[in-house]
Amino acid sequence: MLFKSLEFKNVIGQKVKIIEIPVLEEDSTYKFMIQARLQTYVTSLYEEKSLKKCYSFKDYLKKIMKWPDYERLFKIGELKNNA
């Protein structure tokens, strides 16, 4: 899976970077959901005055999405024989 990143300045002028944003195909069933969640995430970070400069969108999705949807989105498979 391909990932992209986004960099912007927040309300106080600090650079904020969001990494691990999944790039989805146009016909993906998750495309709208990811766009809406990314917009919500960017809005919340824009208004936040924190010392952290780099955020992972993948970790954010792991916290807020249902696990079966997260697995389907990132196609996480179980390893065979602990390999």
N, C-alpha and C positions, 0 to 999 in steps of 0.2 A: 504494500500500500504506500502511496505517496503522501507526504506531509508537506505543509507549507507553514510559514510563520508570518506574523503580523507585528509591526512596530509602530507605535504612536506616542504622542506626548499626552500626559494626563492633565488634569485641571491645574496643577501647580507647576507644570512644565517639565516634569520628570519623564524620561524615556521609559516606556513600558514595552516589553516584548512578550508576545504569546507564541509559543512553539507547539509543535505536534498537532496542527490542525489538519484533519484528514481531507484529502482531495477525493471527492466522490464523482461518479459518472452522472450524467444528466438524468438518466432514467432510474437512479437509485431511489429506493423508498425512504431512505434516511436523509436525503439531501435537504428537504425543507426543515426537518427537525434540527439538523446540525446548524443550518443557517440561523434559525431562530435562537438556538441556545448560544451560538457564538455572538450574536448581537446583544443578547442579555448579559453575557459574560464581559464583553468589551465595555458596555455601559456601566456595569458595576465597578470595573477596574478603573475606568476613566474618572469616576468620582471619588475613588479611594485614595487616601493619602498615606501610603505605606512605604517602607524602605525596600521592599522586594521589587526587583526590576524585571524578573523573568518568570513567566507563568506557563504551566503546561495545560493545554486545553484537553489533552487526553486524560490527564489525572482528574481534571474537573468533570469530564464526562463519566469517568469511573465512579465518582461520588454521587452523581445525580441521576444517572440512567439505571434502569432495571438491568440486572446482570445478563439475562438472556439476550436482550437487545444489544448490549455492549459487546458481547461475544460475537454476535452475528455481524455487527458493524466492523469489528477489527479481525474477524475470522480467526479467533484464538482456538487452536486445537490442543487436545491433550497429547502429551508426549508418551510414546510407547516405551515401556521398559525403563522408565526414568532416564531416558537419553535426551 
